[in-house]
Amino acid sequence: MTVSPLARPFPEIAAVAGVRIGTACAGYKAWTRADTTLVAFDAGTTVAGVTTRSLCPSPEVEWCRANLPGGAARGLVVNSGNSNAFTGAGGAAASRAQVEQAAALLGCGAHEVFAASTGVIGVPLPQDKALAGVAAANAALGEASLLDLTNAIGTTDTFPKAAVAHAVVQGRRITIAGVVKGSGMIAPDMATMLGFVFTDAAIAAPLLQQMLRSICDETFNAITVDSDTSTSDTVLAFATGAARNEVLDAPDAPGADAFHAALRAVCRDLAHLVVRDGEGATKFIEVRVAGAADDRAAKVVALSIANSPLVKTAIAGGDANWGRVVMAVGKAGEVADRDRLSIAFGGVQVAAHGAVVPGYDEAPVATHLAGSEIEIDVDLGLGDGRATVWTCDLTHGYISINADYRS
């Protein structure tokens, strides 16, 4: 596939202490690329995670939900090319067998191995291939990099996506590195794709869970490509403790604020990369809503704009059709007053107080919309609520990719 014009280069990321990666080709589809990943973690690694709220989740999502409360991790298994969702008892049995095999190979309990699968829905995970893939990935543990992992978990992704940040915690330099896959079937409902974050910091699972969930709401849960939420969406964060800082166990613990800021930076960068690889995308769009009754209402309105096919196609065509933004605000279901509403593109106000601004000149707006980084600002004029979400334009490329997805 052609690389997205919005792609960003893969960052330089050193291996995270306490993390070993192996990849292999199980052959879930007719390809020779790696599609099975096994990650091994040092003893004492803590884990947190957020999963889709889809009512039709995969067995892997259900497995993560059941075992995240334990807070301990020794392994992660990821399959690409087969989501194993909507596959009945057979799919669940194959997933369980793969997890148990990984646990046996790693010498830990099955409840310490987490799982994720992505790809076509409705095709049972072939157990023989799944087990062979894990065995091969285990044999290769320590040989694969985060770039290898990112390439192995991709599906319709056009470029590998990763982010890294560092922080000083109690005088020790800690690393937080994350990878993500996602290009289509992306909409906020936790967690919008598969994302895995690794850190050498020592942090208690309950605090890591608290941080990850709140950060997800303003990063992974604030992006949309097509308003569709996957059955397999999962974000997992693993902390090996190899940095040897004193365990962070409370929000006010020394260094916790620095860790939180770094984790948020990584998740925000990853979320943006997913939008930049939106299927068929040519423009990255930031939608900012202010003046809403509260933050929740602002986010609902922002998502209404970001998910509107009419808004997204207008942006694709470089059309400053602010009437479509008005439409999206009006249909959002939140309190709005036509005569208080104002709209701007790229910092240029085009409408205010329910009408086009006097002497409106579309030329600077057209110039802004001809670029690849688009800003839409809406002020409802009602209160202090505000929210920011990110999306991409809607082009014929999205149709082409998804019309041929299974073939």
C-alpha positions as CSV (number, residue, x, y, z in Angstrom):
1,M,0.0,0.0,0.0
2,T,1.0,3.6,-0.6
3,V,2.4,5.2,2.5
4,S,0.1,7.9,4.0
5,P,1.1,11.4,3.0
6,L,0.7,12.3,6.7
7,A,3.2,9.7,7.8
8,R,5.8,10.4,10.4
9,P,9.2,8.6,10.6
10,F,9.8,5.9,13.1
11,P,11.6,7.3,16.1
12,E,14.9,6.0,17.4
13,I,14.0,3.9,20.4
14,A,16.4,1.8,22.5
15,A,15.2,-1.5,23.9
16,V,13.2,-1.1,27.2
17,A,14.9,-2.9,30.0
18,G,13.0,-5.9,31.2
19,V,11.3,-6.4,27.8
20,R,12.2,-9.1,25.2
21,I,10.4,-9.4,21.9
22,G,10.1,-12.2,19.4
23,T,8.1,-12.3,16.1
24,A,7.3,-15.1,13.7
25,C,5.1,-15.9,10.7
26,A,2.2,-18.2,11.6
27,G,0.6,-17.6,8.2
28,Y,-2.8,-16.3,9.2
29,K,-3.0,-14.9,5.6
30,A,-1.2,-15.6,2.4
31,W,1.9,-13.7,3.3
32,T,5.4,-14.4,4.5
33,R,5.7,-11.4,6.9
34,A,5.7,-11.8,10.7
35,D,2.1,-11.9,12.1
36,T,2.6,-13.4,15.6
37,T,4.4,-11.6,18.4
38,L,5.4,-12.8,21.8
39,V,6.7,-10.3,24.4
40,A,8.3,-11.5,27.6
41,F,8.6,-9.4,30.7
42,D,10.8,-9.7,33.8
43,A,9.3,-10.9,37.0
44,G,7.6,-8.1,38.9
45,T,6.2,-6.3,35.8
46,T,2.9,-4.6,36.5
47,V,0.2,-4.0,33.9
48,A,-2.8,-1.8,33.2
49,G,-5.2,-1.7,30.3
50,V,-8.3,-0.3,28.7
51,T,-10.4,-2.3,26.2
52,T,-13.3,-1.7,23.8
53,R,-16.8,-1.2,25.1
54,S,-18.1,-3.1,22.1
55,L,-20.7,-5.7,23.2
56,C,-19.3,-8.1,20.6
57,P,-15.7,-8.4,21.9
58,S,-13.1,-11.0,20.9
59,P,-12.0,-13.7,23.4
60,E,-8.7,-11.9,23.7
61,V,-10.5,-8.8,25.0
62,E,-12.5,-10.8,27.4
63,W,-9.3,-12.5,28.6
64,C,-7.6,-9.2,29.2
65,R,-10.6,-7.8,31.1
66,A,-10.6,-10.9,33.4
67,N,-6.9,-10.7,34.2
68,L,-6.1,-7.0,34.4
69,P,-7.3,-6.7,38.0
70,G,-4.5,-9.0,39.0
71,G,-2.0,-6.3,37.9
72,A,0.8,-8.7,37.1
73,A,2.3,-9.6,33.6
74,R,5.0,-11.9,32.3
75,G,3.9,-12.1,28.7
76,L,1.9,-10.7,25.7
77,V,0.7,-12.5,22.6
78,V,-0.5,-10.6,19.6
79,N,-1.9,-12.0,16.3
80,S,-2.3,-10.0,13.1
81,G,-4.5,-10.9,10.2
82,N,-7.2,-12.6,12.2
83,S,-9.2,-10.8,14.9
84,N,-10.7,-14.0,16.3
85,A,-13.9,-12.0,17.0
86,F,-17.3,-13.5,16.6
87,T,-15.9,-17.0,16.4
88,G,-17.8,-18.9,19.1
89,A,-16.4,-21.5,21.4
90,G,-13.8,-22.6,18.9
91,G,-12.2,-19.2,18.7
92,A,-12.2,-18.9,22.5
93,A,-10.6,-22.3,22.9
94,A,-7.8,-21.5,20.3
95,S,-7.1,-18.2,22.1
96,R,-6.9,-20.0,25.5
97,A,-4.6,-22.7,24.1
98,Q,-2.3,-20.0,22.7
99,V,-2.1,-18.2,26.0
100,E,-1.5,-21.4,28.0
101,Q,1.3,-22.4,25.6
102,A,2.9,-19.0,26.0
103,A,2.7,-19.3,29.8
104,A,4.3,-22.7,29.7
105,L,7.1,-21.4,27.6
106,L,7.7,-18.4,29.8
107,G,7.3,-20.3,33.0
108,C,4.4,-18.3,34.5
109,G,0.7,-18.5,35.1
110,A,-1.7,-18.1,32.2
111,H,-3.3,-15.2,34.1
112,E,0.0,-13.3,33.6
113,V,-0.1,-13.6,29.8
114,F,-2.2,-11.0,27.9
115,A,-3.5,-11.4,24.4
116,A,-4.7,-9.4,21.5
117,S,-5.7,-10.2,17.9
118,T,-6.5,-7.9,15.0
119,G,-7.8,-8.5,11.4
120,V,-10.8,-10.0,9.7
121,I,-13.9,-10.6,12.0
122,G,-15.7,-13.9,11.9
123,V,-12.8,-16.2,11.0
124,P,-11.8,-18.6,13.9
125,L,-8.2,-18.4,14.9
126,P,-6.5,-21.5,13.5
127,Q,-5.2,-23.2,16.6
128,D,-2.4,-25.2,14.9
129,K,-1.0,-22.0,13.3
130,A,-1.5,-20.0,16.5
131,L,0.5,-22.5,18.6
132,A,3.2,-22.9,16.0
133,G,3.5,-19.1,15.7
134,V,3.9,-18.7,19.5
135,A,6.6,-21.4,19.6
136,A,8.5,-19.8,16.8
137,A,8.2,-16.3,18.4
138,N,9.4,-17.7,21.7
139,A,12.5,-19.2,19.9
140,A,13.2,-15.7,18.6
141,L,12.8,-13.9,21.9
142,G,15.2,-11.0,22.2
143,E,15.9,-10.9,18.5
144,A,13.1,-8.4,17.5
145,S,13.0,-4.7,18.0
146,L,10.0,-2.4,18.7
147,L,10.0,-1.7,14.9
148,D,9.7,-5.4,14.2
149,L,6.9,-5.6,16.7
150,T,5.1,-2.7,15.1
151,N,5.4,-4.2,11.7
152,A,4.1,-7.5,12.9
153,I,0.9,-6.2,14.5
154,G,-0.1,-4.1,11.5
155,T,-3.0,-4.8,9.1
156,T,-4.0,-1.9,6.7
157,D,-1.4,0.3,8.3
158,T,0.8,2.1,5.8
159,F,3.6,3.0,8.1
160,P,4.9,1.7,11.5
161,K,3.9,3.9,14.4
162,A,5.7,4.5,17.7
163,A,6.5,7.2,20.2
164,V,9.0,7.5,23.1
165,A,9.4,9.9,26.0
166,H,11.7,10.1,29.0
167,A,11.3,11.5,32.5
168,V,13.3,11.9,35.6
169,V,11.8,10.0,38.5
170,Q,13.5,10.2,41.9
171,G,16.7,11.1,40.2
172,R,16.5,8.2,37.7
173,R,15.9,8.6,34.0
174,I,13.0,6.4,33.0
175,T,11.8,5.5,29.5
176,I,8.3,5.1,28.2
177,A,8.0,3.7,24.7
178,G,4.8,2.8,22.9
179,V,3.7,1.3,19.6
180,V,0.3,1.3,18.0
181,K,-1.6,-0.2,15.0
182,G,-4.7,1.3,13.5
183,S,-5.9,2.9,10.3
184,G,-9.6,2.1,10.0
185,M,-12.5,1.1,12.2
186,I,-11.3,3.9,14.5
187,A,-13.7,5.8,16.8
188,P,-13.6,6.7,20.5
189,D,-15.0,3.8,22.6
190,M,-11.8,2.5,24.2
191,A,-9.3,2.0,22.9
192,T,-9.7,2.5,19.2
193,M,-7.0,0.1,18.1
194,L,-4.2,-2.0,19.5
195,G,-1.6,-0.1,21.5
196,F,1.2,-1.3,23.7
197,V,3.2,0.8,26.0
198,F,6.4,-0.3,27.8
199,T,8.3,1.4,30.6
200,D,11.2,0.5,32.8
201,A,9.7,2.6,35.6
202,A,8.5,0.9,38.8
203,I,4.8,1.8,39.3
204,A,2.0,0.0,41.2
205,A,-0.7,-1.5,39.0
206,P,-3.6,0.5,40.5
207,L,-1.9,3.8,39.9
208,L,-0.8,2.8,36.4
209,Q,-4.4,1.8,35.7
210,Q,-5.7,5.1,37.1
211,M,-3.3,7.1,34.9
212,L,-3.9,5.1,31.8
213,R,-7.6,5.3,31.9
214,S,-7.7,9.1,32.4
215,I,-5.1,9.7,29.7
216,C,-6.9,7.4,27.2
217,D,-10.0,9.6,27.5
218,E,-8.1,12.6,26.2
219,T,-5.9,10.8,23.7
220,F,-7.0,7.5,22.3
221,N,-10.6,8.3,23.1
222,A,-10.4,11.6,21.3
223,I,-9.6,10.4,17.8
224,T,-11.9,9.2,15.0
225,V,-11.3,8.1,11.4
226,D,-14.7,6.7,10.5
227,S,-16.9,6.5,13.6
228,D,-16.6,2.7,13.8
229,T,-15.4,0.9,16.9
230,S,-13.6,-2.4,16.7
231,T,-14.4,-5.6,18.5
232,S,-10.8,-6.0,19.5
233,D,-9.7,-2.5,20.7
234,T,-7.1,-2.8,23.4
235,V,-4.4,-0.6,25.0
236,L,-2.0,-2.2,27.5
237,A,0.8,-0.6,29.5
238,F,3.5,-2.7,31.1
239,A,6.0,-1.4,33.7
240,T,9.0,-3.7,34.4
241,G,10.6,-1.7,37.3
242,A,14.0,-2.1,35.8
243,A,14.8,1.6,36.4
244,R,14.9,0.8,40.1
245,N,13.1,3.8,41.3
246,E,11.0,3.6,44.4
247,V,7.6,2.2,43.4
248,L,5.2,4.9,42.4
249,D,2.0,4.0,44.4
250,A,0.1,7.3,44.7
251,P,-0.6,10.3,42.5
252,D,1.4,12.6,44.9
253,A,4.4,10.2,45.1
254,P,7.7,11.9,44.2
255,G,8.1,11.6,40.4
256,A,4.5,10.5,39.7
257,D,3.7,13.8,38.0
258,A,6.7,13.5,35.7
259,F,5.8,9.9,34.8
260,H,2.2,10.9,34.1
261,A,3.3,13.7,31.8
262,A,5.6,11.4,29.9
263,L,2.9,8.7,29.6
264,R,0.4,11.2,28.3
265,A,2.9,12.5,25.7
266,V,3.4,9.0,24.4
267,C,-0.3,8.2,24.2
268,R,-1.1,11.5,22.6
269,D,1.6,11.0,19.9
270,L,0.4,7.5,19.2
271,A,-3.2,8.6,18.9
272,H,-2.2,11.3,16.4
273,L,-0.3,8.7,14.4
274,V,-3.4,6.6,14.0
275,V,-5.3,9.5,12.6
276,R,-2.4,10.3,10.3
277,D,-2.6,6.8,8.9
278,G,-6.4,6.9,8.6
279,E,-7.5,4.9,5.6
280,G,-7.3,7.2,2.5
281,A,-6.4,10.2,4.6
282,T,-4.7,13.3,3.1
283,K,-5.4,15.8,5.8
284,F,-5.0,15.8,9.6
285,I,-7.8,17.7,11.3
286,E,-7.9,19.2,14.8
287,V,-11.4,20.1,16.0
288,R,-11.6,22.4,19.0
289,V,-14.9,23.3,20.6
290,A,-15.2,25.9,23.3
291,G,-18.1,27.7,25.0
292,A,-20.1,24.5,25.7
293,A,-22.2,23.9,28.8
294,D,-19.5,21.6,30.1
295,D,-16.5,19.5,28.8
296,R,-18.7,16.5,28.1
297,A,-21.0,18.4,25.9
298,A,-18.0,20.0,24.1
299,K,-16.6,16.6,23.3
300,V,-20.0,15.4,22.0
301,V,-20.2,18.4,19.7
302,A,-16.5,18.0,18.6
303,L,-17.1,14.4,17.7
304,S,-20.3,15.2,15.8
305,I,-18.1,17.6,13.6
306,A,-15.2,15.1,13.3
307,N,-17.4,12.2,12.4
308,S,-19.6,14.0,9.8
309,P,-19.0,12.6,6.3
310,L,-20.1,16.0,4.9
311,V,-17.5,17.9,6.9
312,K,-14.8,15.4,6.2
313,T,-15.4,15.4,2.4
314,A,-15.6,19.2,2.3
315,I,-12.1,19.3,3.9
316,A,-10.9,16.7,1.5
317,G,-11.9,19.0,-1.3
318,G,-10.6,22.1,0.3
319,D,-14.1,23.6,0.5
320,A,-14.6,26.1,3.3
321,N,-18.2,25.0,3.7
322,W,-18.8,26.2,7.2
323,G,-22.5,25.4,6.8
324,R,-21.7,21.8,7.2
325,V,-20.0,22.6,10.6
326,V,-23.3,24.3,11.6
327,M,-25.2,21.2,10.6
328,A,-22.9,19.0,12.7
329,V,-23.3,21.3,15.7
330,G,-27.0,21.3,15.4
331,K,-27.4,17.5,15.2
332,A,-25.1,16.7,18.1
333,G,-28.0,16.8,20.6
334,E,-26.3,19.2,23.0
335,V,-27.4,22.7,24.0
336,A,-26.6,25.2,21.2
337,D,-27.8,28.6,20.3
338,R,-27.6,29.5,16.6
339,D,-27.1,33.2,17.4
340,R,-24.2,32.7,19.7
341,L,-22.3,30.3,17.5
342,S,-19.0,31.2,15.9
343,I,-16.7,29.2,13.5
344,A,-13.1,29.6,12.4
345,F,-10.9,27.7,10.0
346,G,-7.1,28.0,10.5
347,G,-7.6,30.9,12.9
348,V,-9.7,32.9,10.4
349,Q,-13.2,33.6,11.7
350,V,-15.8,32.8,9.0
351,A,-19.1,33.0,11.0
352,A,-20.2,34.7,14.2
353,H,-23.5,35.3,16.0
354,G,-25.4,33.1,13.7
355,A,-24.2,34.5,10.4
356,V,-21.2,34.9,8.1
357,V,-18.9,37.7,9.3
358,P,-19.1,41.0,7.6
359,G,-16.6,41.4,4.7
360,Y,-15.7,37.7,4.9
361,D,-12.8,36.9,2.5
362,E,-12.5,33.2,1.7
363,A,-9.0,33.4,0.2
364,P,-7.0,32.8,3.4
365,V,-9.3,30.1,4.5
366,A,-8.9,28.3,1.1
367,T,-5.1,28.6,1.5
368,H,-5.4,26.9,4.9
369,L,-7.6,24.2,3.6
370,A,-5.2,23.5,0.8
371,G,-2.6,22.3,3.3
372,S,-2.4,19.0,5.2
373,E,-2.8,20.3,8.8
374,I,-6.4,21.7,9.3
375,E,-7.8,23.5,12.3
376,I,-11.5,24.0,13.0
377,D,-12.6,26.1,15.9
378,V,-16.1,26.3,17.2
379,D,-17.3,28.5,20.1
380,L,-20.9,27.8,21.3
381,G,-20.9,30.9,23.5
382,L,-22.7,29.2,26.3
383,G,-20.3,28.2,29.1
384,D,-16.7,27.1,29.9
385,G,-16.8,23.6,28.5
386,R,-14.1,22.8,26.0
387,A,-12.7,19.7,24.1
388,T,-10.3,18.8,21.4
389,V,-10.6,15.8,19.0
390,W,-8.6,14.7,16.0
391,T,-9.8,13.2,12.7
392,C,-8.9,13.0,9.1
393,D,-10.6,13.8,5.8
394,L,-12.7,11.3,3.9
395,T,-11.6,10.4,0.4
396,H,-12.2,7.8,-2.2
397,G,-9.2,5.9,-0.9
398,Y,-11.2,4.9,2.2
399,I,-13.8,3.3,0.0
400,S,-11.2,1.5,-2.1
401,I,-9.5,0.0,0.9
402,N,-12.6,-1.2,2.7
403,A,-14.5,-2.4,-0.4
404,D,-11.6,-4.9,-1.0
405,Y,-10.7,-5.6,2.7
406,R,-11.4,-9.3,2.8
407,S,-9.9,-10.0,-0.6
